[in-house]
């Protein structure tokens, strides 16, 4: 019985190689080439030697070839007419997705993803056409020529009958080959390469993401926002949200390596370092919900039922901007995107979802990109949402910032290099606003443990440590700001050593801006004379001051 089954499968394989070998190679090459380029030349293998990239690419293509062969064996069980229709559909879609993938790789360094399709879903017909025109103009003609040439080569090389038995003269080899084909089908690795599957996943993800954060936006509209007083005159208020940066690896906070050479050069009358600030959580989504709204540790209602900072600033006469180097969609990005969508202008460095590995999209790119959007004559509230020192650490900085090495653990050196680059980015933002009436607040969403006292790097509330929540909080005041608001500067200066948790950041920003809403609480503003410095700071059920601070 087993031999009959194996012989039956082998006959199917023989028939595919004799009659459908061209189709097999079209599906394999059109689907794998973009995926292989992305994986082995753009992402985690980007810094490997060329021969390793090519070897990985070829091995991956062989593995995918076997998977595609398995799919064609399954399709051969259908009637010939139905099988041919399905194969033609797969080939046609493969050509289409090949074009889309290659153009996305060229323009955004990513394959088809929900973030790209989300842009098309959110814009009107005219805006969608302009977006496509911007990135898919004459390049599409060049790509079509390339595709025609590629198709010609595929047909020229592979449009022939192949006698598979020439390569498998020993029966046991045939059995091993069949077993591997069956394994490759049920292993499902090939499915993530198959462009039809990726196309469906991206479209479905785009619809889901748009619906999810649009729903959040609709819930924001249900909130009643009451501005009690608005005496704000500050020209530029900038909030920089970092990522996974612990102050324990910053020389500004007495770390042994010089990871903040630029920030340390700034005059102490302009830059204020808060020494005892922590995040309310050790992961981004939970922090952003509290950082950007009146939602805090003591809140009883859902986070979206609290008013958010952007809506407050808009209603107070500020032009609001959200500049992000983080994902533009996905399970990890929808909360931030929903908040960003409340802004007058939301701009991403690239369009990608949470599942897209982030390589070589450095934070300075979004800083540079932001300049052309900011209206100089307006009062501006600007948010930069950076990648900061998020893992993988070595992908957070250009090679010229590869300065520090750690003999005992290379990842520590990579993290310190990421902190060094973050210093450069923050300084760059400061340079852009230092000649105007500006105040810049920099805070990391949460911290990071980097082998500080145990064999662990990362952040997880189930395994919480002080390193995961001890974050930098810096306030930069320009010379013009100091001249215009000396009493505010004095309040900031007198507050730098107070204990603080950033779920109250919205109160501090509004206090600085001289904006009061019905939710504003002066006891939660660290610069206010009535600030409550006795408030308990609890993370994951633990009292930071008694259970985590000064431990390990």
C-alpha positions as CSV (number, residue, x, y, z in Angstrom):
1,X,0.0,0.0,0.0
2,X,2.8,2.4,0.9
3,X,4.7,1.6,-2.3
4,X,1.6,2.2,-4.3
5,X,1.2,5.6,-2.7
6,X,4.8,6.5,-3.3
7,X,4.7,5.3,-6.9
8,X,1.5,7.3,-7.4
9,X,3.2,10.5,-6.1
10,X,6.3,9.8,-8.2
11,X,4.2,9.6,-11.3
12,X,2.7,13.0,-10.5
13,X,6.2,14.4,-10.1
14,X,7.3,12.9,-13.4
15,X,4.3,14.5,-15.1
16,X,4.9,17.9,-13.6
17,X,8.6,17.9,-14.7
18,X,7.6,16.7,-18.2
19,X,4.6,19.0,-18.8
20,X,4.5,21.8,-16.3
21,X,8.1,22.6,-15.5
22,X,7.9,26.1,-16.9
23,X,4.9,26.9,-14.7
24,X,6.7,25.5,-11.7
25,X,9.7,27.7,-12.3
26,X,7.6,30.8,-13.0
27,X,5.8,30.4,-9.7
28,X,9.0,29.7,-7.8
29,X,11.1,32.5,-9.2
30,X,8.4,35.2,-9.3
31,X,7.4,34.6,-5.7
32,X,10.8,33.9,-4.2
33,X,13.0,36.6,-5.9
34,X,11.4,39.6,-4.1
35,X,11.1,37.7,-0.8
36,X,14.7,36.5,-1.0
37,X,16.1,39.9,-1.8
38,X,14.2,41.4,1.1
39,X,15.2,38.7,3.6
40,X,18.8,38.1,2.6
41,X,19.9,41.5,1.2
42,X,17.7,44.1,3.1
43,X,17.1,42.6,6.6
44,X,18.9,40.7,9.2
45,X,21.5,39.3,6.7
46,X,22.2,42.8,5.3
47,X,25.6,43.1,7.0
48,X,26.8,39.5,6.1
49,X,29.4,38.8,3.4
50,X,28.0,38.7,-0.1
51,X,28.8,35.0,-0.6
52,X,26.7,34.2,2.5
53,X,23.8,36.2,1.2
54,X,23.9,34.5,-2.2
55,X,24.3,31.0,-0.6
56,X,21.3,31.7,1.8
57,X,19.3,33.0,-1.2
58,X,20.0,29.9,-3.3
59,X,19.3,27.5,-0.5
60,X,16.0,29.3,0.3
61,X,15.0,29.2,-3.4
62,X,15.6,25.4,-3.6
63,X,13.5,24.9,-0.4
64,X,10.7,27.0,-1.9
65,X,10.9,25.2,-5.2
66,X,10.2,21.9,-3.4
67,X,7.3,23.5,-1.6
68,X,5.8,24.7,-4.9
69,X,6.3,21.3,-6.3
70,X,4.3,19.9,-3.4
71,X,1.5,22.4,-4.1
72,X,1.4,21.4,-7.8
73,X,1.2,17.7,-6.8
74,X,-1.9,18.6,-4.8
75,X,-3.4,20.6,-7.7
76,X,-2.7,17.7,-10.1
77,X,-5.4,15.8,-8.2
78,X,-8.0,18.1,-9.7
79,X,-9.4,17.7,-13.2
80,X,-6.9,18.9,-15.8
81,X,-9.1,21.9,-16.8
82,X,-9.5,23.1,-13.3
83,X,-5.9,22.6,-12.5
84,X,-4.8,24.6,-15.5
85,X,-7.2,27.5,-14.6
86,X,-5.8,27.6,-11.0
87,X,-2.2,27.6,-12.2
88,X,-2.9,30.4,-14.7
89,X,-4.4,32.5,-12.0
90,X,-1.5,31.8,-9.7
91,X,1.0,32.8,-12.4
92,X,-0.9,36.0,-13.3
93,X,-1.1,37.1,-9.7
94,X,2.6,36.2,-9.2
95,X,3.6,38.5,-12.0
96,X,1.4,41.3,-10.6
97,X,2.7,40.9,-7.0
98,X,6.3,40.6,-8.3
99,X,6.0,44.2,-9.8
100,X,4.4,45.5,-6.6
101,X,7.1,43.8,-4.4
102,X,10.0,45.0,-6.4
103,X,8.7,48.6,-6.4
104,X,8.0,48.6,-2.7
105,X,11.5,47.2,-2.1
106,X,13.0,50.0,-4.2
107,X,11.0,52.8,-2.5
108,X,10.4,51.6,1.0
109,X,12.7,48.6,1.6
110,X,9.8,46.4,2.3
111,X,7.5,43.8,0.6
112,X,3.7,44.0,0.3
113,X,2.3,44.8,3.7
114,X,-0.8,46.1,5.4
115,X,0.8,49.5,5.9
116,X,1.1,50.1,2.1
117,X,-2.4,49.0,1.3
118,X,-3.7,51.0,4.3
119,X,-2.5,54.2,2.6
120,X,-4.5,53.4,-0.5
121,X,-7.6,52.5,1.6
122,X,-7.5,55.7,3.6
123,X,-7.0,58.2,0.8
124,X,-9.6,59.4,-1.7
125,X,-9.3,58.4,-5.4
126,X,-7.3,61.5,-6.3
127,X,-4.9,61.2,-3.4
128,X,-4.4,57.5,-4.0
129,X,-3.5,58.2,-7.7
130,X,-1.1,60.9,-6.6
131,X,0.6,58.5,-4.1
132,X,0.9,55.8,-6.8
133,X,2.2,58.4,-9.3
134,X,4.8,59.6,-6.9
135,X,6.4,56.2,-6.5
136,X,5.3,54.2,-9.6
137,X,5.8,56.6,-12.5
138,X,8.5,55.9,-15.1
139,X,9.9,53.2,-12.8
140,X,7.0,51.0,-13.7
141,X,8.0,51.2,-17.4
142,X,11.6,50.1,-16.6
143,X,10.3,47.3,-14.4
144,X,7.9,46.1,-17.1
145,X,10.8,45.9,-19.5
146,X,12.8,44.0,-16.9
147,X,9.8,41.7,-16.3
148,X,9.4,41.0,-20.0
149,X,13.1,40.1,-20.2
150,X,12.9,37.9,-17.1
151,X,9.8,36.2,-18.5
152,X,11.6,35.6,-21.8
153,X,14.6,34.1,-20.0
154,X,12.3,31.9,-17.8
155,X,10.5,30.6,-20.9
156,X,13.7,30.2,-22.9
157,X,15.5,28.3,-20.1
158,X,12.7,26.3,-18.5
159,X,10.1,25.7,-21.3
160,X,11.2,22.1,-21.8
161,X,10.5,18.5,-20.7
162,X,12.6,17.4,-17.8
163,X,13.2,13.7,-17.1
164,X,13.4,13.7,-13.4
165,X,14.5,10.1,-13.3
166,X,17.9,11.1,-14.6
167,X,18.5,12.7,-11.2
168,X,17.0,10.0,-9.1
169,X,18.2,6.7,-10.3
170,X,18.3,5.1,-6.8
171,X,14.9,4.3,-5.4
172,X,15.7,5.3,-1.8
173,X,16.5,8.8,-3.0
174,X,13.1,9.0,-4.6
175,X,11.5,8.1,-1.3
176,X,13.6,10.6,0.6
177,X,12.6,13.3,-1.9
178,X,8.9,12.5,-1.7
179,X,9.1,12.6,2.2
180,X,10.8,16.0,2.0
181,X,8.1,17.3,-0.3
182,X,5.4,16.2,2.0
183,X,7.3,17.7,5.0
184,X,7.7,21.1,3.2
185,X,3.9,21.3,2.5
186,X,3.0,20.7,6.1
187,X,5.8,22.8,7.5
188,X,4.0,25.9,6.1
189,X,7.2,27.9,5.7
190,X,6.6,28.3,2.0
191,X,3.1,29.8,2.6
192,X,4.6,33.1,3.9
193,X,6.7,33.4,0.7
194,X,3.8,32.7,-1.6
195,X,2.7,36.1,-2.8
196,X,-1.0,35.2,-3.1
197,X,-1.0,34.5,0.7
198,X,1.0,37.7,1.4
199,X,-1.3,39.7,-0.8
200,X,-4.4,38.4,1.0
201,X,-2.8,38.9,4.4
202,X,-1.7,42.5,3.6
203,X,-5.2,43.5,2.3
204,X,-7.0,41.8,5.1
205,X,-4.6,43.4,7.6
206,X,-5.1,46.8,6.1
207,X,-8.9,46.6,6.4
208,X,-8.6,45.3,10.0
209,X,-6.1,48.0,11.0
210,X,-8.0,50.8,9.5
211,X,-11.2,49.6,11.2
212,X,-9.4,49.2,14.5
213,X,-7.9,52.6,14.8
214,X,-10.8,54.4,13.1
215,X,-13.0,52.8,15.8
216,X,-10.6,54.3,18.4
217,X,-10.8,57.7,16.7
218,X,-14.6,57.5,16.8
219,X,-14.5,56.7,20.5
220,X,-12.3,59.8,21.0
221,X,-15.1,61.9,19.4
222,X,-17.5,60.8,22.1
223,X,-15.4,62.5,24.8
224,X,-16.3,65.9,25.9
225,X,-13.3,68.3,25.9
226,X,-13.6,71.5,27.9
227,X,-10.9,74.1,27.8
228,X,-11.2,76.1,31.1
229,X,-8.4,78.5,30.3
230,X,-5.9,78.9,27.5
231,X,-3.1,81.5,27.9
232,X,-0.5,79.7,25.8
233,X,1.9,81.8,23.8
234,X,4.8,79.4,23.3
235,X,5.7,79.1,19.6
236,X,6.9,75.5,19.5
237,X,6.2,72.7,22.0
238,X,7.9,69.5,20.9
239,X,7.5,66.1,22.5
240,X,10.1,63.5,21.5
241,X,9.0,59.9,22.4
242,X,12.0,57.5,22.4
243,X,11.9,53.8,22.5
244,X,13.5,51.2,24.9
245,X,16.1,53.6,26.2
246,X,17.2,53.3,29.8
247,X,19.0,56.2,31.5
248,X,21.4,53.6,33.0
249,X,23.3,53.5,29.7
250,X,23.5,57.3,29.2
251,X,26.6,59.2,30.2
252,X,24.4,62.2,30.9
253,X,23.2,60.0,33.8
254,X,26.7,59.0,34.8
255,X,27.1,55.8,32.7
256,X,30.8,54.9,32.3
257,X,30.9,55.2,28.5
258,X,30.5,58.5,26.7
259,X,27.2,57.7,25.0
260,X,25.9,61.4,25.1
261,X,28.8,63.5,23.9
262,X,26.5,66.0,22.1
263,X,23.8,66.4,24.8
264,X,26.6,66.9,27.5
265,X,27.9,69.9,25.5
266,X,24.6,71.7,25.7
267,X,24.6,74.6,28.2
268,X,23.1,73.5,31.5
269,X,20.9,76.6,31.5
270,X,19.2,75.2,28.4
271,X,19.0,71.4,29.2
272,X,17.4,70.0,32.3
273,X,17.9,66.4,33.3
274,X,15.2,64.8,35.5
275,X,16.9,62.2,37.7
276,X,14.1,60.1,39.1
277,X,11.6,59.5,36.3
278,X,10.1,56.1,35.4
279,X,7.6,54.7,32.9
280,X,4.3,53.3,34.0
281,X,4.9,50.1,32.0
282,X,7.7,48.3,30.3
283,X,6.0,47.9,26.9
284,X,5.0,50.5,24.3
285,X,1.3,50.1,23.8
286,X,0.4,50.4,27.4
287,X,2.7,53.4,27.9
288,X,1.4,55.3,24.9
289,X,-2.2,55.0,26.1
290,X,-1.1,56.8,29.3
291,X,1.6,59.1,28.0
292,X,-0.8,60.7,25.4
293,X,-4.0,60.9,27.4
294,X,-5.4,61.6,30.9
295,X,-5.5,57.8,31.5
296,X,-3.2,56.9,34.4
297,X,-2.6,54.2,37.1
298,X,-5.5,55.3,39.1
299,X,-8.0,55.6,36.2
300,X,-11.2,53.5,36.4
301,X,-12.6,54.1,32.9
302,X,-11.2,52.7,29.6
303,X,-8.2,54.6,28.2
304,X,-10.0,55.9,25.1
305,X,-12.7,57.5,27.2
306,X,-10.1,60.0,28.4
307,X,-9.2,63.1,26.4
308,X,-5.9,63.0,24.5
309,X,-3.1,65.6,24.3
310,X,-3.4,66.2,20.6
311,X,-7.0,67.1,20.7
312,X,-6.4,69.4,23.6
313,X,-3.5,71.2,21.8
314,X,-5.6,71.5,18.6
315,X,-8.5,73.0,20.4
316,X,-6.1,75.4,22.0
317,X,-5.0,76.8,18.7
318,X,-1.9,74.7,17.9
319,X,-1.1,73.1,14.6
320,X,-0.4,69.5,15.5
321,X,2.1,67.1,13.9
322,X,2.9,63.4,14.4
323,X,6.2,62.3,12.8
324,X,6.9,58.7,13.3
325,X,9.7,56.2,12.5
326,X,7.6,53.4,13.9
327,X,5.2,51.1,12.1
328,X,2.3,52.8,10.3
329,X,-0.1,49.9,11.1
330,X,-0.4,46.6,12.8
331,X,-1.2,45.1,16.3
332,X,1.7,47.1,17.8
333,X,1.1,50.3,15.9
334,X,-2.6,50.9,15.8
335,X,-2.9,52.7,19.2
336,X,-0.1,55.1,18.3
337,X,-1.6,55.6,14.8
338,X,-5.0,56.2,16.1
339,X,-3.6,59.0,18.3
340,X,-1.4,60.3,15.5
341,X,-4.5,60.5,13.2
342,X,-5.9,63.1,15.5
343,X,-3.1,65.4,14.4
344,X,-3.4,68.0,11.6
345,X,-0.5,66.2,9.9
346,X,0.7,62.6,10.3
347,X,3.9,61.5,8.5
348,X,5.8,58.2,8.6
349,X,9.3,57.5,7.5
350,X,8.0,54.4,5.7
351,X,4.8,52.4,5.3
352,X,5.1,49.1,7.2
353,X,3.2,47.0,9.6
354,X,4.2,45.4,12.9
355,X,5.3,42.2,11.2
356,X,7.8,43.9,9.0
357,X,11.4,43.7,10.3
358,X,12.7,47.2,10.7
359,X,16.2,47.5,9.2
360,X,18.1,50.7,8.2
361,X,15.2,53.1,8.7
362,X,17.2,55.4,11.0
363,X,15.5,58.1,13.2
364,X,17.3,61.0,11.5
365,X,15.3,60.2,8.3
366,X,12.0,61.2,9.9
367,X,13.6,64.3,11.5
368,X,14.9,65.4,8.1
369,X,11.6,64.6,6.5
370,X,9.6,66.6,9.1
371,X,11.2,70.0,8.2
372,X,9.2,70.5,5.0
373,X,5.9,69.9,6.8
374,X,6.2,72.3,9.7
375,X,4.6,75.7,9.2
376,X,7.0,78.3,10.7
377,X,4.4,81.0,11.2
378,X,2.1,78.8,13.3
379,X,2.1,77.9,16.9
380,X,3.1,74.2,16.7
381,X,2.8,71.2,18.8
382,X,5.1,68.5,17.4
383,X,5.5,64.9,18.3
384,X,8.4,62.7,17.1
385,X,7.9,59.0,17.7
386,X,11.3,57.4,17.3
387,X,12.6,53.8,17.1
388,X,15.3,54.9,19.6
389,X,17.2,51.9,20.9
390,X,14.6,49.2,20.2
391,X,16.0,45.7,19.5
392,X,17.7,44.5,17.4
393,X,20.1,47.1,18.7
394,X,22.6,46.9,15.8
395,X,20.0,47.9,13.3
396,X,19.2,51.2,15.1
397,X,22.3,53.1,14.0
398,X,24.4,53.7,10.8
399,X,27.8,52.0,10.7
400,X,29.7,55.2,11.5
401,X,28.2,55.0,15.0
402,X,29.6,51.5,15.6
403,X,32.0,52.8,18.2
404,X,31.7,50.8,21.4
405,X,32.6,47.1,21.8
406,X,32.0,44.9,24.7
407,X,34.3,41.9,25.0
408,X,32.0,39.9,27.3
409,X,28.8,40.5,25.3
410,X,28.6,42.2,21.9
411,X,24.9,43.1,22.3
412,X,25.9,45.5,25.2
413,X,28.2,47.3,22.8
414,X,25.4,47.4,20.2
415,X,23.0,48.9,22.7
416,X,25.5,51.5,23.7
417,X,26.0,52.4,20.0
418,X,22.3,52.8,19.6
419,X,22.2,55.2,22.6
420,X,25.1,57.1,21.1
421,X,23.1,57.5,17.8
422,X,20.0,58.5,19.8
423,X,22.1,61.3,21.3
424,X,22.9,62.5,17.8
425,X,19.2,62.4,16.8
426,X,18.0,64.3,19.9
427,X,20.7,66.9,19.3
428,X,19.6,67.2,15.7
429,X,16.0,67.9,16.8
430,X,17.2,70.5,19.3
431,X,19.3,72.2,16.5
432,X,16.2,72.5,14.4
433,X,14.3,74.6,17.0
434,X,17.0,76.3,19.1
435,X,16.8,79.6,17.4
436,X,13.0,80.0,18.0
437,X,10.8,80.2,21.0
438,X,10.8,76.5,21.7
439,X,10.6,73.9,24.5
440,X,11.5,70.3,23.8
441,X,10.6,67.4,26.1
442,X,12.3,64.1,25.5
443,X,11.2,60.9,27.2
444,X,11.6,57.2,26.4
445,X,8.4,55.1,26.3
446,X,10.1,52.6,28.6
447,X,13.6,51.4,29.5
448,X,15.5,48.3,28.7
449,X,17.5,45.7,30.7
450,X,20.8,44.9,28.9
451,X,22.5,42.2,30.9
452,X,22.8,44.6,33.8
453,X,22.6,42.0,36.6
454,X,21.5,38.8,34.9
455,X,21.7,37.0,31.6
456,X,18.7,38.8,30.0
457,X,18.2,41.7,27.5
458,X,14.8,43.2,26.7
459,X,11.7,44.3,28.6
460,X,8.8,42.2,30.0
461,X,6.5,43.0,32.9
462,X,6.3,39.4,33.9
463,X,10.1,39.6,34.6
464,X,10.2,43.3,35.6
465,X,13.3,45.1,36.8
466,X,14.1,48.7,37.5
467,X,16.2,48.9,34.3
468,X,13.0,48.4,32.2
469,X,11.3,51.5,33.6
470,X,14.1,53.9,34.6
471,X,14.0,56.3,31.7
472,X,15.6,59.6,30.6
473,X,13.4,62.7,30.9
474,X,15.0,65.8,29.4
475,X,13.7,69.3,28.9
476,X,15.4,71.7,26.5
477,X,14.5,75.4,26.6
478,X,15.8,77.7,23.9
479,X,17.4,81.0,24.7
480,X,14.3,82.8,23.4
481,X,12.1,80.6,25.6
482,X,14.3,81.4,28.7
483,X,14.0,85.1,27.9
484,X,10.2,84.9,27.5
485,X,9.3,82.6,30.4
486,X,11.9,82.9,33.1
487,X,9.4,81.7,35.8
488,X,8.7,78.5,33.9
489,X,12.4,77.8,33.5
490,X,12.8,78.3,37.3
491,X,10.0,75.9,38.0
492,X,11.6,73.3,35.7
493,X,15.0,73.8,37.3
494,X,13.5,73.3,40.8
495,X,11.8,70.0,39.8
496,X,14.5,67.9,38.3
497,X,15.0,65.7,41.4
498,X,11.4,65.0,42.1
499,X,10.0,61.4,41.8
500,X,7.9,61.2,38.7
501,X,6.0,58.6,36.5
502,X,5.2,59.6,32.9
503,X,1.5,58.6,33.0
504,X,1.2,62.2,34.3
505,X,3.1,63.7,31.5
506,X,0.0,65.3,29.9
507,X,-0.5,67.4,33.1
508,X,3.1,68.7,32.9
509,X,2.9,69.6,29.3
510,X,-0.4,71.5,29.7
511,X,1.0,73.3,32.8
512,X,4.0,74.4,30.7
513,X,1.6,75.5,28.0
514,X,-0.7,77.4,30.3
515,X,-3.7,75.4,29.2
516,X,-6.2,74.1,31.7
517,X,-8.9,71.5,30.9
518,X,-11.5,70.0,33.2
519,X,-9.2,66.9,33.6
520,X,-6.1,68.9,34.4
521,X,-4.7,68.2,37.8
522,X,-1.9,70.5,39.1
523,X,-0.8,67.9,41.7
524,X,0.2,65.7,38.8
525,X,2.4,68.3,37.1
526,X,6.0,67.9,38.2
527,X,6.8,71.6,37.6
528,X,3.8,72.7,39.7
529,X,4.3,74.0,43.3
530,X,1.4,71.7,44.3
531,X,2.9,68.6,42.8
532,X,2.2,65.4,44.8
533,X,5.7,63.9,45.3
534,X,4.2,61.2,47.6
535,X,2.2,59.5,45.0
536,X,2.9,55.7,44.8
537,X,4.6,54.6,41.6
538,X,3.4,51.0,40.9
539,X,4.5,48.9,37.9
540,X,3.1,45.4,37.4
541,X,1.8,45.3,40.9
542,X,5.1,46.3,42.4
543,X,5.9,49.5,44.3
544,X,8.9,50.9,42.4
545,X,10.3,52.9,45.3
546,X,10.2,50.1,47.8
547,X,10.5,47.0,45.7
548,X,12.6,47.9,42.6
549,X,14.5,51.2,43.1
550,X,18.2,50.7,44.0
551,X,17.8,46.9,43.7
552,X,20.4,44.9,41.6
